Amino acid sequence: MKQSMRYFLGRNLYKKSNQQDFLTLDRIEDLLSGIKQMMGYFVEDLAHKNKTMEAKGICERNGV
């Protein structure tokens, strides 16, 4: 599960926004919605990558 989530997150962190396989954080959040465990990993990894405001927002919206 972590590898899947990190694949999606990598498509946001390491791709440029003009590349075809770039994913926005909103899109990743939509893909993982309803799967609390993966959403928790997502928030944890965002916080680890120093994206604390994004992690906080996702956490509050999804009740993680």
Residue pairs with C-beta under 8 A, 6 or more apart in sequence:
1 37
1 38
1 41
2 41
4 38
5 32
5 38
5 41
5 42
5 45
6 45
8 23
8 28
8 31
8 32
9 28
9 42
9 45
9 46
9 49
11 21
11 22
11 23
11 28
12 22
12 23
12 24
12 25
12 28
13 49
15 21
15 22
15 23
16 22
25 46
25 54
25 58
28 42
29 39
29 42
29 58
29 61
29 62
32 38
32 39
32 42
33 39
33 62
36 62
36 64
39 58
39 62
39 64
40 64
42 58
43 55
43 58
43 59
43 64
44 55
46 52
46 54
46 55
46 58
47 55
58 64
